[in-house]
């Protein structure tokens, strides 16, 4: 086995060195998903299927706003609910 070299050993070291020095080896990614619209849609669905009263719905929306510290730019108070007559 004289003269047999390990395949890719030098190439691997060179590649690792290149990556390590490129500035791309340590990447932090932050993903924020706003789930408030989903929660609001669920509340609307519960109201539409009469699983919540209007009073319970309004209380739940207020509590949702408090929990999220009014983070959303959309003003929920401007939403109009249409009821079947």
C-alpha positions as CSV (number, residue, x, y, z in Angstrom):
1,X,0.0,0.0,0.0
2,X,3.0,2.2,-0.5
3,X,2.2,5.4,-2.2
4,X,-1.5,5.2,-1.6
5,X,-2.9,8.4,-0.3
6,X,-6.2,9.1,1.4
7,X,-8.6,10.5,-1.1
8,X,-9.7,14.0,-0.7
9,X,-7.7,14.6,2.5
10,X,-5.8,17.6,1.2
11,X,-8.8,18.9,-0.7
12,X,-11.1,18.6,2.3
13,X,-8.7,20.6,4.4
14,X,-8.4,23.3,1.7
15,X,-12.2,23.5,1.4
16,X,-12.7,23.7,5.2
17,X,-10.1,26.4,5.4
18,X,-11.7,28.4,2.6
19,X,-15.2,28.2,4.1
20,X,-13.9,29.0,7.6
21,X,-12.2,32.2,6.3
22,X,-15.0,33.2,4.0
23,X,-17.2,34.7,6.7
24,X,-20.1,32.4,5.6
25,X,-19.4,29.5,8.0
26,X,-21.4,31.0,10.9
27,X,-24.8,32.3,9.9
28,X,-27.7,33.1,12.2
29,X,-31.2,33.3,10.8
30,X,-34.2,34.7,12.7
31,X,-37.7,34.0,11.4
32,X,-40.7,35.7,12.9
33,X,-44.1,34.4,12.0
34,X,-47.1,36.6,13.1
35,X,-49.8,34.1,14.2
36,X,-52.2,36.8,15.3
37,X,-54.1,36.8,12.0
38,X,-54.6,33.0,12.4
39,X,-55.9,33.5,16.0
40,X,-58.2,36.3,14.8
41,X,-59.5,34.1,11.9
42,X,-60.2,31.3,14.4
43,X,-62.2,33.7,16.6
44,X,-64.2,34.9,13.6
45,X,-64.9,31.3,12.7
46,X,-66.1,30.5,16.2
47,X,-68.4,33.5,16.1
48,X,-69.7,32.6,12.6
49,X,-70.6,29.1,13.7
50,X,-72.2,30.4,16.9
51,X,-69.7,28.8,19.2
52,X,-69.0,32.2,20.7
53,X,-71.5,34.9,21.5
54,X,-70.8,38.5,20.3
55,X,-69.7,39.5,23.8
56,X,-67.3,36.5,24.1
57,X,-65.9,37.3,20.7
58,X,-65.3,41.0,21.6
59,X,-63.7,40.0,24.9
60,X,-61.4,37.4,23.2
61,X,-60.4,40.0,20.6
62,X,-59.5,42.5,23.4
63,X,-57.5,39.9,25.3
64,X,-55.7,38.9,22.0
65,X,-54.8,42.6,21.6
66,X,-53.5,42.8,25.2
67,X,-51.5,39.6,24.8
68,X,-49.8,40.8,21.7
69,X,-49.4,44.3,23.1
70,X,-51.1,45.9,20.2
71,X,-48.2,44.9,18.0
72,X,-50.2,44.6,14.8
73,X,-50.5,47.8,12.7
74,X,-54.0,46.9,11.6
75,X,-56.7,48.3,13.8
76,X,-59.1,45.5,14.7
77,X,-61.7,48.1,16.0
78,X,-62.3,49.1,12.4
79,X,-63.4,45.6,11.4
80,X,-67.1,45.3,10.5
81,X,-68.9,42.1,11.2
82,X,-71.9,41.3,9.0
83,X,-74.7,39.2,10.4
84,X,-77.3,37.2,8.5
85,X,-80.8,38.7,8.7
